[in-house]
């Protein structure tokens, strides 16, 4: 369960923003979207490899 701590007199808009951010970080929506359609294991592996290459290039560029 997501709990959002509010300070006294804090705006409701700010509280909603905190809640949305915490909810997004849990990855629930991302997982639901991925479960809507079946992806073959070979496609998943390919995407993971592409992502790993991308991350490695980004880390090399930072150095």
C-alpha positions as CSV (number, residue, x, y, z in Angstrom):
1,X,0.0,0.0,0.0
2,X,1.3,3.4,-0.9
3,X,1.4,5.9,2.0
4,X,1.9,9.6,1.4
5,X,3.0,11.7,4.4
6,X,1.6,15.2,4.4
7,X,2.9,18.1,6.3
8,X,0.4,20.4,8.0
9,X,-1.2,22.8,5.6
10,X,0.3,21.1,2.6
11,X,-1.6,21.6,-0.7
12,X,-3.7,18.7,-2.0
13,X,-2.2,19.1,-5.5
14,X,1.2,18.5,-4.1
15,X,0.0,15.4,-2.2
16,X,-1.5,14.0,-5.4
17,X,1.7,14.7,-7.3
18,X,3.7,12.7,-4.6
19,X,1.2,9.9,-4.8
20,X,1.4,9.7,-8.6
21,X,5.2,9.7,-8.5
22,X,5.3,6.9,-5.9
23,X,2.7,4.9,-7.9
24,X,4.7,5.2,-11.1
25,X,7.9,4.1,-9.4
26,X,6.2,0.8,-8.3
27,X,6.0,-0.3,-11.9
28,X,2.4,-1.5,-11.7
29,X,1.2,0.3,-14.9
30,X,4.3,-0.9,-16.8
31,X,3.7,-4.5,-15.8
32,X,0.0,-4.3,-16.7
33,X,0.8,-3.0,-20.2
34,X,3.4,-5.7,-20.7
35,X,1.0,-8.5,-19.6
36,X,-1.7,-7.3,-22.1
37,X,0.1,-8.9,-25.0
38,X,2.4,-12.0,-25.1
39,X,5.9,-11.4,-26.3
40,X,8.1,-14.3,-27.4
41,X,11.1,-15.1,-25.3
42,X,13.4,-14.4,-28.2
43,X,12.0,-10.9,-28.6
44,X,12.4,-10.2,-24.9
45,X,16.0,-11.3,-25.1
46,X,16.7,-9.1,-28.1
47,X,15.2,-6.1,-26.3
48,X,17.2,-6.8,-23.2
49,X,20.4,-7.0,-25.3
50,X,19.6,-3.8,-27.1
51,X,18.9,-2.0,-23.8
52,X,22.2,-3.3,-22.4
53,X,24.1,-2.0,-25.4
54,X,22.4,1.3,-25.0
55,X,23.2,1.6,-21.3
56,X,26.8,0.6,-21.9
57,X,27.2,3.3,-24.6
58,X,25.7,5.9,-22.3
59,X,28.1,4.9,-19.6
60,X,31.1,5.1,-22.0
61,X,30.0,8.6,-23.1
62,X,29.9,9.8,-19.5
63,X,33.5,8.8,-18.9
